Amino acid sequence: MKKAILLAIGGLVLLAGCNSPADKGAGIPIGPKWKGAPYRLTFAAQTDKPSPKVFTIPAVKFTANPDGLETRAVLVVRFDPDATEASKKGTVVNQEILAPFDIKGTEGALPADYMDRASKGMSTLLGAYCIKGKVKISVALARSSVNPQAGDAALNGKLLSDWQSVEVNYKNPHPKC
């Protein structure tokens, strides 16, 4: 009888005091795997060959949080007016919010025709301010419900990605500039 009681007490002590290594981390909450905005943008490598186009935004690639996927988005493109002559001309419209496009999957690139439209629109905007040379542009994805004339505050509430910047060479075709 003594052996049975000792064995029972020893078993309880063993069960109560010893946890397996797998159980030690069970009480620690694990943070989310994806931190930050739902989408991450990167630019494709620029070619060294000069482009016959006046202005070309490099291809934009995205990676998405699988838990935060969107079906439609817009691309917002900005240029830095402080680094150009445009800032001397007063108020500068320095951003373009494009039309919505379908975005699919957790990885991919923005459609080439969409990027061409973004390049043409930004080229028109830069040409209006007689800007030439190196221009710092930034791009971000936003929800498709954003107003095309949204200001910074409204736009920041709709962003799906952080801003990514790149310097692009702009050859102004206007003879007046």
C-alpha angles and dihedrals in degrees: 000000000000090000091052093050092047091048091050093048091047091050092051092049090049093050095043099043105037123064125182117251089249091060095052094076095040094092095051113092113232116224123228116288092224118056126188131013118001092246132043120203130204133176121239115240113279118236120239091223113100112248120232087220119093094232132006127183108211117248113278120223125194139201118195138204104248089220094052105045121155127200097210133027142161130228118232116201124190135177125208106250094186092068093053141062088256092082090065091060095067124243111026128199098214104167140068124199110200129210118277120273134189114262118197135186134000096282135030146094132278112259115274094230089051091052089049090055089049091051093049093048093048090046090056091049093049091046091054089061095043092240119166138170126028114003125187109222129182129201133195138169120240136181113278090241093071116120112249089231095044118152125222096274095050092042095050090057091056101042118127095184141026119260116271120199135204136167115240129185114238122198106198108218096195113108092211093064 
